């Protein structure tokens, strides 16, 4: 399986009046524009996704929808509580096994530090392994058999700046 992790784009600041509920913070115009350009680069790199799973938080929904829309695969987009910031990576892995076991290429759209925790577990079996996902950062793992623990190889990790320089 190819497993991609994408952090949502730049969102409205937490301190912005009217957005006290963290789950309702939208992408900024700059964040949306960057995600659109990142989608273009991803397609040029010939990345393919059988499934897109995203946190139900607004900014991740918007990020995932932009990718799905750009690829014309809106029907492959699913929201899951197992990608919210407080969720358990073990529960997410269980959901992928139980519900989407036949997917060969999965894009997970989520938050920090959740994505770093998941990446550490997949790479080294240790949630404390440090990877930094900038907003709009994307990485690719190769996974023989997905399970909670060391099971993946990091193929690449790109910052948004690196991706946008490929444009």
C-alpha positions as a LaTeX table, in Angstrom:
\begin{tabular}{lrrr}
\hline
Residue & $x$ (\AA) & $y$ (\AA) & $z$ (\AA) \\
\hline
Unk1 & 0.00 & 0.00 & 0.00 \\
Unk2 & 1.08 & 3.55 & $-0.68$ \\
Unk3 & 0.11 & 5.70 & 2.29 \\
Unk4 & 0.24 & 9.48 & 1.96 \\
Unk5 & $-0.05$ & 11.92 & 4.87 \\
Unk6 & $-1.04$ & 15.52 & 4.17 \\
Unk7 & $-1.41$ & 18.26 & 6.74 \\
Unk8 & $-4.25$ & 20.68 & 6.11 \\
Unk9 & $-3.50$ & 24.08 & 4.58 \\
Unk10 & $-3.07$ & 27.39 & 6.38 \\
Unk11 & $-6.20$ & 28.12 & 8.43 \\
Unk12 & $-7.67$ & 31.12 & 10.21 \\
Unk13 & $-5.83$ & 31.77 & 13.49 \\
Unk14 & $-7.31$ & 30.33 & 16.68 \\
Unk15 & $-7.58$ & 33.80 & 18.21 \\
Unk16 & $-9.75$ & 35.13 & 15.37 \\
Unk17 & $-13.14$ & 36.29 & 16.72 \\
Unk18 & $-15.94$ & 34.00 & 15.60 \\
Unk19 & $-13.72$ & 30.93 & 15.37 \\
Unk20 & $-13.49$ & 29.91 & 19.01 \\
Unk21 & $-14.50$ & 26.35 & 18.03 \\
Unk22 & $-11.26$ & 24.90 & 16.65 \\
Unk23 & $-13.12$ & 22.44 & 14.44 \\
Unk24 & $-14.79$ & 25.29 & 12.54 \\
Unk25 & $-11.67$ & 27.20 & 11.50 \\
Unk26 & $-11.56$ & 27.41 & 7.68 \\
Unk27 & $-8.62$ & 27.68 & 5.32 \\
Unk28 & $-7.44$ & 31.20 & 4.59 \\
Unk29 & $-7.43$ & 32.33 & 0.95 \\
Unk30 & $-3.63$ & 31.85 & 0.97 \\
Unk31 & $-4.06$ & 28.37 & 2.45 \\
Unk32 & $-6.63$ & 27.39 & $-0.18$ \\
Unk33 & $-4.44$ & 28.74 & $-3.01$ \\
Unk34 & $-1.44$ & 26.75 & $-1.74$ \\
Unk35 & $-3.45$ & 23.53 & $-1.47$ \\
Unk36 & $-4.73$ & 24.03 & $-5.01$ \\
Unk37 & $-1.15$ & 24.40 & $-6.25$ \\
Unk38 & $-0.04$ & 21.39 & $-4.19$ \\
Unk39 & $-2.84$ & 19.36 & $-5.83$ \\
Unk40 & $-1.52$ & 20.39 & $-9.25$ \\
Unk41 & 2.00 & 19.30 & $-8.31$ \\
Unk42 & 0.75 & 15.99 & $-6.86$ \\
Unk43 & $-1.06$ & 15.22 & $-10.10$ \\
Unk44 & 2.01 & 16.14 & $-12.16$ \\
Unk45 & 4.01 & 13.72 & $-9.96$ \\
Unk46 & 1.42 & 11.10 & $-10.99$ \\
Unk47 & 0.30 & 10.44 & $-7.43$ \\
Unk48 & $-2.91$ & 8.41 & $-7.34$ \\
Unk49 & $-5.38$ & 7.87 & $-4.53$ \\
Unk50 & $-7.92$ & 5.03 & $-4.19$ \\
Unk51 & $-9.20$ & 6.63 & $-1.01$ \\
Unk52 & $-8.97$ & 9.97 & 0.78 \\
Unk53 & $-9.68$ & 9.96 & 4.51 \\
Unk54 & $-9.93$ & 13.30 & 6.29 \\
Unk55 & $-10.64$ & 14.70 & 9.72 \\
Unk56 & $-14.13$ & 16.22 & 9.90 \\
Unk57 & $-12.64$ & 19.57 & 11.00 \\
Unk58 & $-13.50$ & 22.24 & 8.44 \\
Unk59 & $-9.94$ & 23.05 & 7.35 \\
Unk60 & $-9.13$ & 19.39 & 6.69 \\
Unk61 & $-12.43$ & 18.85 & 4.90 \\
Unk62 & $-11.64$ & 21.82 & 2.67 \\
Unk63 & $-8.11$ & 20.56 & 2.01 \\
Unk64 & $-9.28$ & 17.03 & 1.20 \\
Unk65 & $-12.16$ & 18.27 & $-0.96$ \\
Unk66 & $-9.79$ & 20.44 & $-3.00$ \\
Unk67 & $-7.53$ & 17.45 & $-3.68$ \\
Unk68 & $-10.46$ & 15.13 & $-4.46$ \\
Unk69 & $-12.08$ & 17.74 & $-6.71$ \\
Unk70 & $-8.85$ & 18.43 & $-8.58$ \\
Unk71 & $-8.44$ & 14.68 & $-9.20$ \\
Unk72 & $-12.15$ & 14.18 & $-9.99$ \\
Unk73 & $-12.49$ & 11.57 & $-7.22$ \\
Unk74 & $-14.96$ & 13.23 & $-4.83$ \\
Unk75 & $-16.73$ & 9.89 & $-4.35$ \\
Unk76 & $-13.53$ & 8.48 & $-2.82$ \\
Unk77 & $-13.45$ & 11.07 & $-0.03$ \\
Unk78 & $-14.53$ & 9.96 & 3.46 \\
Unk79 & $-14.49$ & 11.80 & 6.78 \\
Unk80 & $-13.39$ & 10.01 & 9.93 \\
Unk81 & $-13.30$ & 10.96 & 13.59 \\
Unk82 & $-10.16$ & 8.81 & 13.75 \\
Unk83 & $-8.16$ & 11.70 & 12.22 \\
Unk84 & $-9.18$ & 14.45 & 14.66 \\
Unk85 & $-6.29$ & 15.80 & 16.77 \\
Unk86 & $-7.17$ & 13.76 & 19.89 \\
Unk87 & $-7.87$ & 10.48 & 18.06 \\
Unk88 & $-5.96$ & 7.24 & 18.35 \\
Unk89 & $-3.71$ & 6.19 & 15.45 \\
Unk90 & $-4.48$ & 2.58 & 16.39 \\
Unk91 & $-8.20$ & 3.22 & 15.80 \\
Unk92 & $-7.45$ & 4.79 & 12.41 \\
Unk93 & $-5.38$ & 1.79 & 11.35 \\
Unk94 & $-8.19$ & $-0.51$ & 12.50 \\
Unk95 & $-10.71$ & 1.49 & 10.47 \\
Unk96 & $-8.57$ & 1.28 & 7.35 \\
Unk97 & $-8.25$ & $-2.51$ & 7.77 \\
Unk98 & $-11.92$ & $-3.13$ & 8.52 \\
Unk99 & $-13.52$ & $-0.75$ & 6.05 \\
Unk100 & $-10.99$ & 0.02 & 3.33 \\
Unk101 & $-8.72$ & $-3.03$ & 3.25 \\
Unk102 & $-8.66$ & $-3.22$ & $-0.54$ \\
Unk103 & $-7.33$ & 0.33 & $-1.05$ \\
Unk104 & $-3.84$ & 0.35 & $-2.56$ \\
Unk105 & $-3.20$ & 4.08 & $-2.30$ \\
Unk106 & $-4.61$ & 6.08 & 0.62 \\
Unk107 & $-4.30$ & 9.79 & 1.37 \\
Unk108 & $-4.81$ & 10.80 & 5.01 \\
Unk109 & $-5.55$ & 14.49 & 5.60 \\
Unk110 & $-5.10$ & 15.57 & 9.19 \\
Unk111 & $-3.49$ & 17.71 & 11.85 \\
Unk112 & $-0.32$ & 18.10 & 13.87 \\
Unk113 & 0.89 & 16.61 & 16.15 \\
Unk114 & $-1.37$ & 13.67 & 15.20 \\
Unk115 & 0.33 & 13.07 & 11.82 \\
Unk116 & 3.80 & 13.08 & 13.41 \\
Unk117 & 2.62 & 10.61 & 16.04 \\
Unk118 & 1.18 & 8.33 & 13.35 \\
Unk119 & 4.33 & 8.62 & 11.23 \\
Unk120 & 6.57 & 7.77 & 14.19 \\
Unk121 & 4.51 & 4.70 & 14.97 \\
Unk122 & 4.55 & 3.49 & 11.35 \\
Unk123 & 8.29 & 4.13 & 10.91 \\
Unk124 & 9.76 & 3.06 & 14.22 \\
Unk125 & 6.99 & 1.73 & 16.42 \\
Unk126 & 7.45 & 4.83 & 18.57 \\
Unk127 & 5.04 & 7.76 & 18.70 \\
Unk128 & 7.83 & 10.05 & 19.91 \\
Unk129 & 9.87 & 9.90 & 16.69 \\
Unk130 & 10.00 & 13.49 & 15.50 \\
Unk131 & 8.81 & 14.45 & 12.04 \\
Unk132 & 7.56 & 17.91 & 11.30 \\
Unk133 & 4.61 & 18.44 & 8.97 \\
Unk134 & 4.27 & 22.02 & 7.83 \\
Unk135 & 0.77 & 23.13 & 6.81 \\
Unk136 & 0.39 & 21.58 & 3.37 \\
Unk137 & 3.32 & 19.18 & 3.93 \\
Unk138 & 3.01 & 15.79 & 2.24 \\
Unk139 & 4.81 & 12.50 & 2.67 \\
Unk140 & 4.66 & 9.03 & 1.18 \\
Unk141 & 5.09 & 5.72 & 2.97 \\
Unk142 & 5.33 & 2.25 & 1.48 \\
Unk143 & 3.55 & $-0.30$ & 3.63 \\
Unk144 & 3.71 & $-4.09$ & 3.19 \\
Unk145 & 1.08 & $-4.87$ & 5.82 \\
Unk146 & $-0.53$ & $-2.01$ & 7.70 \\
Unk147 & $-0.66$ & $-2.47$ & 11.47 \\
Unk148 & $-0.11$ & $-0.42$ & 14.61 \\
Unk149 & 3.63 & $-0.45$ & 15.04 \\
Unk150 & 6.66 & $-0.44$ & 12.79 \\
Unk151 & 5.41 & $-1.41$ & 9.34 \\
Unk152 & 6.30 & 1.34 & 6.87 \\
Unk153 & 9.18 & 2.83 & 4.93 \\
Unk154 & 9.33 & 6.56 & 4.36 \\
Unk155 & 9.71 & 7.15 & 0.63 \\
Unk156 & 9.76 & 10.96 & 0.83 \\
Unk157 & 8.61 & 13.98 & 2.83 \\
Unk158 & 8.13 & 17.37 & 1.21 \\
Unk159 & 7.43 & 20.73 & 2.71 \\
Unk160 & 4.89 & 22.95 & 0.96 \\
Unk161 & 7.75 & 25.18 & $-0.18$ \\
Unk162 & 9.50 & 22.23 & $-1.83$ \\
Unk163 & 6.30 & 21.17 & $-3.56$ \\
Unk164 & 5.54 & 24.68 & $-4.75$ \\
Unk165 & 9.08 & 24.98 & $-6.16$ \\
Unk166 & 8.29 & 21.97 & $-8.36$ \\
Unk167 & 5.37 & 23.87 & $-9.87$ \\
\hline
\end{tabular}
